[in-house]
Amino acid sequence: MTLPAATGTDETEDAVPSASAAPRRVWLLTTERAGDRAQVLALAQALGWPFEEKRLVFNKRYKLPNVVLGASPRSLDREASSRPAPPWPDLVIASGRRCTPIARWIRKRSGGRTRLVHIGRPWAPLQHFDLIVTTPQYCLPRRSNVLHNTLTLNRVDPARLAEATDAWKSQLGRLPKPHVALVVGGSARPYHLDAATARKLGRQANALAAAAGGSLLVTTSRRTEAGVVDALFEAISCPAYRHRWTEGAENPYFAFLSLADSFVVTGDSASMLSEACATGKPVFVFPLPERLDRKMRNARRLRALAARHRKRPDAGREREGWLARAYDSLVDLGLIKSTRDMSQFHRSLIDRGLAVRLGETFAAQADRPADDLERATARVRALFP
């Protein structure tokens, strides 16, 4: 496969204007990262416009900072990837750092006509995007083109939930109710899940289920190490269904989303927490301990200093001091990389009454967020007046 070579000129020869009445042509840029792909697909399906998925595979150049790659396909494995070629789309939806140079290159080839929507944080100056749909852990500043949501866009297809429920309800229904689903992730920099932490998690979840006279529905994930699973399972003494994640094996996770009465979720995964919160049932967060290296500690300190230079009025955009503006510029350029802070995501869930920390009492509040997927869909449609 070959791609048109990128040049430094203003490339408009491939641009094809689209009639305003024609259906929007939508491309989804996806990689092997299942969480990113799930959010991109969820937004595209909610829009209801025809879309084409472009699966991207990268060469070693993807390790270069996006500020070096710019708007180019240099990091793309041209033989293994789907071919981006004209007619260029009206809209590109992408997620993840590696997709950003490709998305910007597509807009360049379209003569600037293609609208760019990025989910998460793009690792490039925010002004390059028509819309960024983000969540609190990325700590992005307030901008007119940044939509700050409470939950990620992960949504489970109702048909898939129904199918999983039918497959597992007889087996899980033998366990005493209420059912407490224990959903376990794993180490993801800077968060660390070791055997000692797993035993603590198991004991606390066991106490929650036992106090209610119920049972645990336990599932681990791809990132849960074998020794961690062993320690976790050994700490559970109440009635429980234990699922050890295995490649290719049937997974009861979607049945848990439907059948569980409440959830305990490790704090490393925004998508797992979002899917649990979307059920409207009580969610208990178990934060994982952090292992911060020097760069990450310095990034946290700098962000804290920048936060002091942001003045948030009652309404409207933040008024920013010079340090806040400088910090945002360094993050935009990818010079500050260790910016994901899941404690910000947890705090947002707790403030909205969607979750509490494990060990605290869950009390539902009235301040539940509007559907974040609907908000994102409306903002994307507004890009095409």
C-alpha positions as CSV (number, residue, x, y, z in Angstrom):
1,M,0.0,0.0,0.0
2,T,1.2,3.5,-0.7
3,L,0.1,6.8,0.6
4,P,0.3,10.2,-1.1
5,A,3.5,11.9,0.0
6,A,3.0,14.9,2.3
7,T,4.6,18.1,1.3
8,G,5.2,21.4,2.9
9,T,2.9,23.2,0.5
10,D,-0.8,24.1,1.0
11,E,-2.2,21.0,-0.5
12,T,-5.7,21.7,-1.9
13,E,-5.6,19.7,-5.2
14,D,-7.3,16.7,-3.6
15,A,-10.1,18.7,-1.9
16,V,-13.6,17.9,-3.1
17,P,-16.3,20.2,-1.9
18,S,-19.4,18.3,-0.6
19,A,-23.0,19.5,-1.2
20,S,-24.6,20.7,2.0
21,A,-27.6,18.3,1.5
22,A,-25.4,15.2,1.0
23,P,-24.8,12.8,3.9
24,R,-21.6,13.6,5.8
25,R,-18.7,11.4,5.0
26,V,-17.2,10.2,8.3
27,W,-13.9,8.4,8.9
28,L,-12.9,6.8,12.2
29,L,-9.2,6.5,12.9
30,T,-8.7,3.5,15.2
31,T,-5.8,1.5,16.5
32,E,-5.4,-1.8,18.5
33,R,-6.4,0.1,21.7
34,A,-9.8,-1.3,22.5
35,G,-10.8,1.5,24.9
36,D,-10.1,4.3,22.3
37,R,-11.8,2.4,19.6
38,A,-14.9,1.8,21.7
39,Q,-15.4,5.5,22.3
40,V,-14.8,6.5,18.7
41,L,-17.4,3.9,17.6
42,A,-19.9,5.0,20.2
43,L,-19.8,8.6,19.0
44,A,-20.0,7.6,15.4
45,Q,-23.0,5.3,16.0
46,A,-24.8,7.9,18.0
47,L,-24.4,10.4,15.2
48,G,-26.2,8.0,12.8
49,W,-24.2,9.1,9.8
50,P,-22.5,6.5,7.5
51,F,-18.9,6.0,8.5
52,E,-15.8,4.1,7.4
53,E,-13.3,2.7,9.9
54,K,-9.6,3.3,9.0
55,R,-7.5,0.9,11.1
56,L,-4.0,2.4,11.6
57,V,-0.7,0.5,12.3
58,F,2.4,2.5,13.1
59,N,6.1,2.2,12.4
60,K,8.8,3.2,14.9
61,R,8.5,6.9,14.1
62,Y,5.3,7.0,16.2
63,K,7.6,7.4,19.2
64,L,8.6,10.9,18.0
65,P,6.7,13.7,19.7
66,N,3.7,15.0,17.7
67,V,5.3,18.4,17.6
68,V,8.0,16.8,15.4
69,L,5.7,14.7,13.3
70,G,3.3,17.6,12.6
71,A,0.6,17.0,10.1
72,S,2.1,14.0,8.3
73,P,1.7,10.2,7.8
74,R,5.4,9.6,8.5
75,S,4.6,7.4,11.5
76,L,2.2,5.2,9.6
77,D,3.0,1.6,8.5
78,R,1.8,2.1,4.9
79,E,1.5,-1.6,4.1
80,A,-0.4,-2.7,7.2
81,S,-2.8,0.3,7.5
82,S,-6.1,1.1,5.8
83,R,-5.5,3.5,2.9
84,P,-6.5,7.2,3.5
85,A,-7.2,8.5,0.0
86,P,-9.6,10.9,-1.6
87,P,-12.5,11.7,-1.7
88,W,-11.6,13.1,1.7
89,P,-14.1,13.0,4.6
90,D,-16.2,15.8,6.0
91,L,-15.4,14.5,9.5
92,V,-12.6,12.6,11.2
93,I,-13.1,11.1,14.7
94,A,-10.0,9.8,16.4
95,S,-8.6,9.1,19.9
96,G,-5.1,8.6,21.2
97,R,-1.8,10.4,20.6
98,R,-0.7,8.4,17.6
99,C,-3.8,9.2,15.5
100,T,-3.3,13.0,15.8
101,P,-0.6,13.5,13.0
102,I,-2.7,11.4,10.6
103,A,-5.9,13.3,11.4
104,R,-4.2,16.6,10.8
105,W,-2.6,15.4,7.6
106,I,-6.0,14.3,6.3
107,R,-7.4,17.8,7.0
108,K,-4.4,19.3,5.2
109,R,-5.0,17.1,2.1
110,S,-8.7,18.2,2.1
111,G,-7.8,21.8,1.9
112,G,-8.9,22.4,5.4
113,R,-12.5,21.3,4.8
114,T,-12.4,18.2,7.0
115,R,-13.6,18.7,10.6
116,L,-11.5,17.1,13.3
117,V,-13.0,15.6,16.5
118,H,-10.7,14.1,19.0
119,I,-11.6,12.1,22.1
120,G,-9.5,12.2,25.3
121,R,-6.5,14.5,24.8
122,P,-4.8,15.0,21.4
123,W,-1.1,15.7,22.3
124,A,-1.1,18.7,20.0
125,P,-2.1,22.4,20.3
126,L,-5.8,22.5,21.0
127,Q,-6.5,25.0,18.3
128,H,-5.8,22.4,15.6
129,F,-9.1,20.6,16.4
130,D,-12.7,21.6,15.9
131,L,-13.8,19.7,19.0
132,I,-12.1,17.8,21.8
133,V,-14.3,15.6,23.9
134,T,-12.5,15.1,27.2
135,T,-12.9,13.9,30.8
136,P,-11.4,15.2,34.1
137,Q,-8.3,13.0,34.3
138,Y,-6.7,14.8,31.4
139,C,-6.9,18.2,33.1
140,L,-7.4,20.1,29.9
141,P,-8.1,23.9,30.1
142,R,-11.5,25.3,29.3
143,R,-11.7,26.3,25.7
144,S,-14.6,27.0,23.3
145,N,-13.6,23.8,21.3
146,V,-13.2,21.6,24.4
147,L,-16.2,19.7,25.8
148,H,-15.6,18.6,29.4
149,N,-17.7,15.5,30.1
150,T,-18.1,13.6,33.3
151,L,-18.0,10.0,31.9
152,T,-16.2,8.6,28.9
153,L,-18.2,7.7,25.8
154,N,-18.0,4.0,26.4
155,R,-21.5,2.5,26.0
156,V,-22.6,-1.1,25.9
157,D,-25.0,-2.2,23.2
158,P,-28.3,-3.1,24.8
159,A,-28.5,-6.2,22.6
160,R,-25.1,-7.3,23.9
161,L,-26.2,-6.8,27.5
162,A,-29.4,-8.9,26.9
163,E,-27.5,-11.7,25.2
164,A,-25.0,-11.8,28.1
165,T,-27.7,-11.8,30.7
166,D,-29.5,-14.7,29.0
167,A,-26.2,-16.7,28.9
168,W,-25.3,-16.1,32.6
169,K,-28.4,-15.5,34.6
170,S,-29.1,-19.1,35.6
171,Q,-25.5,-19.7,36.8
172,L,-25.1,-16.4,38.6
173,G,-28.7,-16.5,39.9
174,R,-27.8,-19.3,42.3
175,L,-25.7,-16.9,44.4
176,P,-27.3,-15.0,47.2
177,K,-28.4,-11.4,46.5
178,P,-27.6,-8.6,46.5
179,H,-24.9,-9.2,43.9
180,V,-21.8,-7.0,44.2
181,A,-19.7,-6.9,41.0
182,L,-16.0,-6.6,41.6
183,V,-14.3,-5.4,38.4
184,V,-10.5,-5.4,38.6
185,G,-8.1,-3.8,36.2
186,G,-4.3,-3.7,36.8
187,S,-1.1,-1.7,36.7
188,A,-1.2,1.2,34.3
189,R,1.5,3.9,34.8
190,P,1.6,5.5,37.3
191,Y,-0.9,3.2,39.1
192,H,0.2,-0.1,40.5
193,L,-1.8,-3.2,41.6
194,D,0.4,-5.7,43.5
195,A,-0.6,-8.8,45.5
196,A,-0.8,-6.8,48.8
197,T,-3.1,-4.3,47.3
198,A,-5.2,-7.0,45.8
199,R,-5.6,-8.7,49.2
200,K,-6.8,-5.4,50.7
201,L,-9.2,-5.0,47.8
202,G,-10.5,-8.5,48.2
203,R,-11.1,-8.1,52.0
204,Q,-12.9,-4.8,51.6
205,A,-15.1,-6.1,48.8
206,N,-15.8,-9.3,50.7
207,A,-16.9,-7.2,53.8
208,L,-19.2,-5.1,51.7
209,A,-21.0,-8.1,50.2
210,A,-21.0,-10.1,53.5
211,A,-22.6,-7.2,55.4
212,A,-25.5,-7.1,52.9
213,G,-25.9,-10.9,53.0
214,G,-25.0,-11.1,49.3
215,S,-22.3,-12.4,47.1
216,L,-19.4,-11.2,44.9
217,L,-19.3,-11.4,41.1
218,V,-15.6,-11.1,40.4
219,T,-13.9,-10.5,37.0
220,T,-10.3,-9.6,36.3
221,S,-8.9,-8.1,33.1
222,R,-6.0,-8.4,30.6
223,R,-3.8,-6.2,32.8
224,T,-4.4,-8.2,36.0
225,E,-1.2,-10.2,36.7
226,A,-1.5,-13.9,37.7
227,G,-0.1,-13.4,41.2
228,V,-2.4,-10.5,41.8
229,V,-5.4,-12.7,40.8
230,D,-4.3,-15.4,43.2
231,A,-4.0,-13.0,46.1
232,L,-7.4,-11.4,45.3
233,F,-9.2,-14.7,45.1
234,E,-7.6,-16.0,48.3
235,A,-8.9,-12.9,50.2
236,I,-12.6,-13.6,49.3
237,S,-14.5,-15.9,51.7
238,C,-18.1,-15.0,51.0
239,P,-20.2,-16.7,48.2
240,A,-18.6,-15.6,45.0
241,Y,-18.3,-16.3,41.3
242,R,-14.6,-15.9,40.3
243,H,-13.6,-15.2,36.7
244,R,-9.9,-15.2,35.8
245,W,-9.5,-13.3,32.5
246,T,-8.1,-15.6,29.8
247,E,-7.5,-14.7,26.1
248,G,-10.4,-16.0,24.0
249,A,-12.4,-17.3,27.0
250,E,-16.1,-16.3,27.5
251,N,-16.2,-13.3,29.8
252,P,-19.2,-12.6,32.1
253,Y,-18.4,-8.8,32.4
254,F,-21.4,-7.7,30.4
255,A,-23.7,-9.9,32.4
256,F,-22.3,-8.4,35.5
257,L,-23.3,-4.9,34.2
258,S,-26.8,-6.1,33.9
259,L,-27.2,-8.4,36.9
260,A,-25.2,-6.8,39.6
261,D,-26.9,-4.6,42.2
262,S,-23.7,-2.5,42.9
263,F,-20.1,-2.3,41.7
264,V,-16.6,-2.1,43.2
265,V,-14.2,-0.9,40.5
266,T,-10.5,-0.4,40.6
267,G,-9.6,3.3,39.9
268,D,-7.1,2.7,37.1
269,S,-9.7,2.5,34.3
270,A,-12.0,5.4,33.3
271,S,-13.9,3.2,30.9
272,M,-14.8,0.5,33.5
273,L,-15.9,3.2,35.9
274,S,-17.9,5.0,33.3
275,E,-19.7,1.8,32.2
276,A,-20.5,1.0,35.8
277,C,-21.8,4.5,36.6
278,A,-23.9,4.5,33.4
279,T,-26.0,1.7,34.9
280,G,-27.3,4.1,37.6
281,K,-26.4,1.6,40.3
282,P,-24.1,2.3,43.3
283,V,-20.4,2.4,42.4
284,F,-17.5,2.1,44.9
285,V,-14.1,3.2,43.7
286,F,-11.0,1.5,44.9
287,P,-8.1,3.9,44.0
288,L,-4.8,2.2,43.2
289,P,-1.5,3.4,44.8
290,E,0.7,5.5,42.6
291,R,4.4,5.1,41.7
292,L,5.5,8.6,40.5
293,D,8.9,9.0,38.9
294,R,10.7,12.4,39.1
295,K,9.2,13.6,35.8
296,M,5.6,12.8,37.0
297,R,6.2,14.5,40.3
298,N,7.5,17.6,38.6
299,A,4.5,17.6,36.2
300,R,2.1,17.4,39.1
301,R,3.8,20.3,40.9
302,L,3.8,22.4,37.8
303,R,0.1,21.7,37.2
304,A,-0.7,22.7,40.8
305,L,1.2,26.0,40.4
306,A,-0.7,26.6,37.1
307,A,-4.0,25.9,38.8
308,R,-3.3,28.8,41.2
309,H,-3.0,31.1,38.2
310,R,-6.4,30.1,36.9
311,K,-9.3,32.3,38.1
312,R,-12.6,30.7,37.4
313,P,-15.5,33.2,37.2
314,D,-19.1,32.1,38.0
315,A,-19.7,31.8,34.2
316,G,-17.6,31.8,31.1
317,R,-14.0,30.9,30.4
318,E,-11.3,30.8,32.9
319,R,-9.2,33.9,33.1
320,E,-5.6,32.6,33.0
321,G,-2.3,34.0,34.3
322,W,0.9,33.6,32.5
323,L,2.0,30.5,34.3
324,A,-1.3,28.7,33.4
325,R,-0.9,29.7,29.8
326,A,2.7,28.5,29.7
327,Y,1.7,25.2,31.3
328,D,-1.0,24.6,28.7
329,S,1.4,25.4,25.9
330,L,3.9,22.8,27.2
331,V,1.2,20.2,27.5
332,D,-0.1,21.0,24.0
333,L,3.3,20.5,22.5
334,G,3.8,17.2,24.3
335,L,6.7,18.5,26.4
336,I,4.8,17.6,29.5
337,K,3.5,14.1,29.1
338,S,2.6,12.6,32.5
339,T,-0.6,14.5,32.9
340,R,-3.3,11.7,33.5
341,D,-4.5,12.1,37.0
342,M,-7.3,9.6,37.9
343,S,-7.9,11.2,41.2
344,Q,-9.5,14.1,39.3
345,F,-11.8,11.6,37.5
346,H,-12.7,10.0,40.8
347,R,-13.4,13.4,42.4
348,S,-15.7,14.3,39.5
349,L,-17.7,11.1,39.9
350,I,-18.0,11.6,43.7
351,D,-19.0,15.3,43.4
352,R,-21.8,14.3,41.0
353,G,-23.1,11.6,43.3
354,L,-22.2,8.8,40.9
355,A,-19.7,7.0,43.1
356,V,-18.0,6.9,46.5
357,R,-14.8,5.5,47.7
358,L,-14.8,1.9,48.8
359,G,-15.5,1.9,52.6
360,E,-17.8,4.9,52.5
361,T,-21.6,4.9,52.4
362,F,-23.3,5.4,49.0
363,A,-26.0,8.0,49.0
364,A,-27.5,8.8,45.6
365,Q,-27.7,12.6,44.9
366,A,-29.9,14.5,42.6
367,D,-27.0,16.1,40.7
368,R,-26.6,13.4,38.1
369,P,-25.1,14.5,34.7
370,A,-26.9,14.7,31.4
371,D,-26.1,12.0,29.0
372,D,-22.5,12.8,27.9
373,L,-22.8,10.9,24.6
374,E,-25.9,13.1,23.7
375,R,-23.9,16.2,24.6
376,A,-21.0,15.2,22.4
377,T,-23.3,14.2,19.5
378,A,-25.0,17.6,19.7
379,R,-21.6,19.4,19.6
380,V,-20.4,17.4,16.6
381,R,-23.6,18.2,14.7
382,A,-23.2,21.9,15.4
383,L,-19.9,21.8,13.5
384,F,-22.1,21.4,10.3
385,P,-24.6,24.2,10.4
